[in-house]
């Protein structure tokens, strides 16, 4: 559980480090699973096989480097599906969203390879999700490597989540002027934070960083010899409803009439918190994990 000071910090700045939520063994397992899914690629999954919704290089033709995105890797990997049920993350999202009903909107791998990882330009998350309203309020971003200024960490603008939809301004900021974002922007009158300040946001391996879906954020290139791997878990509250006129890769899985509650959207959008309490991990996932532990602990046969 987050304390009142942490919740207040998030409400003021629009982002917060929630501390370590994965140990080294968990991180190693997720890295191996990420390698497996990337090696297979989108064409490596049979049509009727559980698979990610999208595998794409977002940096191709834009930033001069690679930024690999995988949407809903949890559907292709029990290890990543278990990640959805981290109790500390579920509780933190419920606290920061100020809601007792939380479900997954989708997950998203962001991977910048060493030496030629590209830029994620400045953006806000919510404007890219026009098929749900209200938008998912909080993202949990979990680092699978130590992420810092040398290998492409996120940069944040504190207080920007209270400045409204500024996606047009952010998208039009040239990559070459990454650190000049908002130099001519004036925040709304009465804003708690009334000046654009760009801040680096390093996150260590296994830690979770929470950020608001309207917080200005972006990340620079990775020219280091270290990979930069992370997964963002995007959530919805129980208030979310389907907007049929919107477009998004997840829309294909929403078989609802316009305006219907997303709580009825089905298995592609698992419930994580109900009535203020984290939903228990499905038994099949717990048993699979126990089976892995038992197998790894089994003594080797004598030769």
C-alpha positions in Angstrom: 0.0 0.0 0.0 1.1 3.5 -0.7 1.1 6.1 2.1 -0.7 9.4 2.1 2.5 11.3 1.3 3.1 9.2 -1.8 -0.5 9.6 -3.0 -0.2 13.4 -2.5 3.1 13.5 -4.4 1.4 11.7 -7.3 -1.6 14.0 -7.3 0.7 17.0 -7.4 3.4 15.8 -9.9 1.6 13.2 -12.0 4.2 10.5 -11.4 5.6 8.5 -8.6 8.2 5.7 -8.0 6.4 3.0 -6.1 9.5 1.0 -5.2 10.6 -2.5 -6.0 7.9 -5.1 -6.9 9.9 -7.8 -8.7 13.0 -9.7 -7.5 15.9 -10.7 -9.8 14.4 -14.2 -10.5 11.1 -12.7 -11.6 12.9 -10.2 -13.9 15.0 -12.9 -15.4 11.9 -15.0 -16.2 10.2 -12.0 -17.9 13.3 -11.1 -19.9 13.5 -14.7 -21.2 9.8 -14.6 -22.1 10.3 -11.3 -23.9 13.2 -12.8 -25.9 11.0 -15.8 -26.8 8.1 -13.7 -28.0 10.4 -11.4 -30.1 12.2 -14.3 -31.6 8.9 -15.8 -32.8 7.6 -12.5 -34.2 4.1 -11.8 -35.2 4.2 -14.3 -38.0 5.5 -17.0 -35.7 2.2 -17.6 -34.0 -0.6 -19.7 -35.5 -3.9 -17.9 -36.1 -5.7 -19.8 -33.3 -2.7 -19.6 -30.9 -2.7 -17.1 -28.0 -0.5 -14.2 -29.1 0.2 -10.5 -28.7 -2.1 -8.0 -30.3 0.8 -6.2 -31.9 4.5 -6.4 -32.5 6.0 -3.4 -34.2 9.1 -1.1 -34.4 7.8 2.3 -33.5 11.1 4.0 -34.3 11.2 2.8 -37.9 11.5 5.7 -40.2 11.0 8.2 -37.4 13.8 8.5 -34.9 16.7 6.7 -36.6 16.6 3.9 -34.1 14.6 0.9 -32.9 11.8 1.1 -30.3 10.0 -2.2 -30.1 6.4 -2.2 -29.0 4.5 -5.4 -28.0 0.8 -4.9 -27.1 -0.7 -7.5 -24.8 2.3 -9.8 -24.4 0.4 -11.2 -21.4 -1.9 -13.1 -23.8 1.1 -15.0 -25.1 2.9 -15.6 -21.8 1.8 -16.9 -18.4 4.7 -15.1 -16.8 3.5 -11.7 -18.0 -0.1 -12.6 -17.2 0.9 -13.2 -13.6 2.4 -9.8 -13.6 -1.1 -8.3 -14.0 -1.9 -9.7 -10.6 0.9 -8.2 -8.6 -0.9 -7.2 -5.4 1.2 -4.1 -4.6 0.7 -2.7 -8.1 -3.1 -3.4 -8.1 -3.4 -1.7 -4.7 -1.3 1.2 -5.9 -3.4 1.7 -9.0 -6.6 1.7 -7.0 -5.2 4.3 -4.6 -3.9 6.6 -7.3 -6.9 6.3 -9.5 -9.2 6.8 -6.4 -11.4 4.0 -7.5 -12.2 0.5 -6.1 -12.9 -1.1 -9.5 -9.9 -1.6 -11.8 -9.3 -3.7 -14.9 -6.6 -4.0 -17.5 -6.9 -1.9 -20.6 -3.8 -3.4 -22.2 -0.1 -3.9 -21.6 2.7 -2.6 -23.7 6.4 -3.6 -23.9 8.8 -0.8 -24.7 12.2 -2.2 -25.7 15.1 0.0 -26.9 18.1 -2.2 -27.9 21.6 -1.2 -27.0 23.5 1.1 -29.4 20.6 2.0 -31.7 17.5 2.4 -29.5 15.3 5.3 -30.8 13.4 8.1 -29.3 9.8 8.1 -27.9 8.8 11.7 -28.5 6.8 13.7 -26.0 3.2 12.6 -25.6 0.3 12.0 -23.3 -1.2 8.5 -23.1 -4.9 9.2 -22.9 -5.4 10.9 -26.3 -4.3 7.7 -28.0 -7.2 5.8 -26.4 -10.3 7.3 -28.0 -12.3 4.1 -27.7 -12.8 4.4 -23.9 -14.1 7.3 -21.8 -13.1 8.3 -19.3 -9.6 7.3 -20.2 -7.5 5.0 -18.1 -6.2 7.3 -15.4 -2.9 5.7 -14.2 -0.2 3.5 -15.8 2.2 1.2 -13.9 5.6 1.1 -15.8 7.9 -1.7 -14.6 11.6 -1.7 -15.5 13.2 -4.9 -16.6 16.6 -3.2 -16.7 18.2 -0.3 -14.7 16.9 2.6 -16.8 18.7 5.9 -16.6 19.7 8.9 -18.8 22.4 6.8 -20.6 20.1 4.1 -21.9 16.9 6.1 -22.6 14.9 6.7 -19.4 11.7 8.6 -19.4 11.6 12.3 -18.8 8.6 13.9 -17.1 7.0 17.3 -16.8 5.7 17.6 -13.2 2.1 19.0 -12.9 1.4 18.6 -16.7 -1.4 16.1 -16.0 -3.5 19.1 -14.9 -3.0 21.1 -18.1 -5.5 19.4 -20.4 -5.1 17.7 -23.7 -1.9 19.1 -25.3 -1.2 16.2 -27.6 -1.0 18.4 -30.8 1.7 20.5 -29.2 3.7 17.5 -28.0 3.5 15.6 -31.3 4.7 18.7 -33.2 7.9 19.0 -31.1 10.9 18.0 -33.3 13.0 15.0 -32.1 16.1 17.2 -32.4 14.5 19.7 -29.9 13.5 17.0 -27.3 14.6 19.1 -24.3 12.9 22.3 -25.6 9.4 21.0 -25.1 6.9 23.6 -24.0 9.3 26.5 -24.2 6.5 28.7 -25.5 3.7 27.0 -23.6 1.8 28.7 -20.7 0.0 26.4 -18.3 -3.7 27.2 -17.5 -4.3 30.0 -15.0 -4.5 28.7 -11.5 -2.5 25.5 -12.2 -0.8 24.2 -9.1 2.5 23.9 -11.1 2.6 26.8 -13.5 5.9 26.3 -15.4 7.2 23.6 -17.8 10.2 21.9 -16.2 11.7 18.8 -17.8 12.9 16.2 -15.3 14.8 12.9 -15.9 13.0 9.9 -14.4 15.4 6.9 -13.9 13.8 3.7 -12.7 15.8 0.7 -11.4 15.3 -2.9 -12.4 12.2 -4.4 -10.8 10.8 -1.1 -9.7 7.4 0.3 -10.6 6.9 3.8 -11.8 3.3 5.2 -11.8 2.3 8.0 -14.1 -1.0 9.7 -14.9 -2.3 9.2 -18.4 -2.2 13.0 -19.1 1.3 13.5 -17.8 3.8 14.8 -20.5 6.5 12.2 -20.9 9.0 11.0 -23.5 12.3 9.2 -23.7 15.5 9.8 -25.5 17.6 7.4 -27.5 19.7 4.5 -26.2 23.2 4.7 -27.5 24.6 2.8 -24.5 25.8 -0.9 -24.5 22.9 -1.8 -22.2 19.3 -2.8 -23.3 16.4 -0.7 -22.0 13.4 -3.1 -21.4 10.2 -2.2 -19.6 6.5 -3.0 -19.6 3.7 -0.5 -19.1 0.4 -1.8 -17.7 -2.5 0.4 -18.6 -5.7 0.2 -16.6 -9.3 1.3 -16.6 -11.6 2.2 -13.8 -15.1 0.8 -13.4 -16.5 4.1 -14.9 -15.0 3.4 -18.4 -17.4 3.0 -21.3 -17.0 2.1 -24.9 -16.8 4.8 -27.5 -17.7 3.1 -30.8 -16.4 6.0 -33.0 -12.9 5.7 -31.7 -10.0 3.6 -33.1 -7.4 1.5 -31.4 -5.8 -2.0 -31.8 -7.9 -3.3 -28.9 -11.2 -2.3 -30.5 -11.4 -5.6 -32.3 -12.0 -7.4 -29.0 -14.8 -5.1 -27.8 -18.2 -6.5 -28.7 -20.3 -3.9 -27.0 -22.9 -1.3 -28.1 -21.7 2.3 -28.0 -21.7 3.7 -24.4 -21.8 0.2 -22.8 -19.6 -0.3 -19.7 -16.2 -1.7 -20.3 -16.6 -4.0 -17.3 -18.6 -6.2 -19.6 -15.9 -6.3 -22.4 -14.8 -9.8 -21.7 -11.6 -11.9 -21.2 -9.2 -9.6 -23.0 -9.7 -7.0 -20.2 -9.2 -8.8 -16.9 -10.5 -7.4 -13.7 -7.7 -6.6 -11.2 -9.5 -4.9 -8.4 -13.1 -5.5 -7.3 -14.9 -3.7 -4.5 -11.5 -2.3 -3.4 -9.7 -5.6 -3.1 -7.2 -7.1 -5.5 -8.6 -10.0 -7.5 -6.8 -13.3 -6.7 -4.5 -14.7 -9.4 -6.3 -17.4 -11.4 -5.5 -20.9 -10.1 -4.1 -22.1 -13.4 -1.4 -19.4 -13.2 -0.5 -20.2 -9.6 -0.3 -23.9 -10.3 1.9 -23.2 -13.4 4.3 -21.1 -11.3 4.4 -23.8 -8.6 5.1 -26.4 -11.2 8.1 -24.3 -12.5 9.5 -23.9 -9.0 9.1 -27.6 -8.3 10.8 -28.6 -11.6 13.7 -26.2 -11.1 14.2 -27.5 -7.5 14.2 -31.1 -8.6 17.7 -32.8 -8.2 19.5 -33.8 -11.3 19.6 -37.5 -12.0 22.9 -39.2 -11.3 25.0 -39.9 -14.5 
